[in-house]
Amino acid sequence: MSEQASAKIMPFRADDENEDEAPEALSTAERMLLAETARMAEALVFASTEPVSENALAARLPEGANVAAAMLHLQQIYAKRGVNLVRIGDSWAFRTAGDLAFLMSRDTIQQRKLSRAALEVLSIIAYHQPVTRAEIEDIRGVETSKGTLDTLLESEWVRMRGRRKTPGRPVTYGTTEAFLDHFQLESIRDLPGIDELKGAGLLSARMPSNFSIPLPPEDPDELTEDEDPLTDIDLEELGLLTPKDRDA
């Protein structure tokens, strides 16, 4: 189990000591409804092995339930506990509090360490997505092997997004929700900026004055104007789908 793995926790009850953390501006009836909605949402997220999207929660909760308010209410309740409710993209999951991760170190399964080349490529994809292999090579100044991209795809931190609307229709790459989850990012826009990278020693303090880091897309799942979606034929060509799978 990784440091990010969900912890087993006792569900929050609407009548426990945390009920008074509901917004005081609400009426008694609204507070009770919010607490019960949060309690049901908590059960759904707790029972899931994967982050649960707000759309999935809305589909399971009573019609008209204020999912966003319920999740923010729960997030406040768990903020000071050993387990936190964290937002990952548009999904929610329970995760061990960051300052207690050391307690899980003995049970941690060491993941395959990425090579320097893979880390460079991952960083470029994270900050420049959507990006093609040729664009990655142009930024790095060296050729990028297929094995490096395959490693990142196997890690499930990187995915094929679509095809660029240019001659040859090269595949574009982007990060996944698993990437956000592993690095404890709510969204791709929470990636470290220049000052943070310099402070961590990952960028030279002598970088050119005009050096800048591109701003990642607000919604990394949405295709840009110069991308086409991957079709079944594309997936077959890329070895991600067989004719049998397509006809199933």
Beta strands, then each sheet from edge to edge (+ up, - down):
strand 1: 52-53
strand 2: 83-88
strand 3: 91-96
strand 4: 131-132
strand 5: 158-164
strand 6: 171-175
strand 7: 227-229
sheet 1: 1+ 3- 2+
sheet 2: 4+ 6- 5+ 7-
end
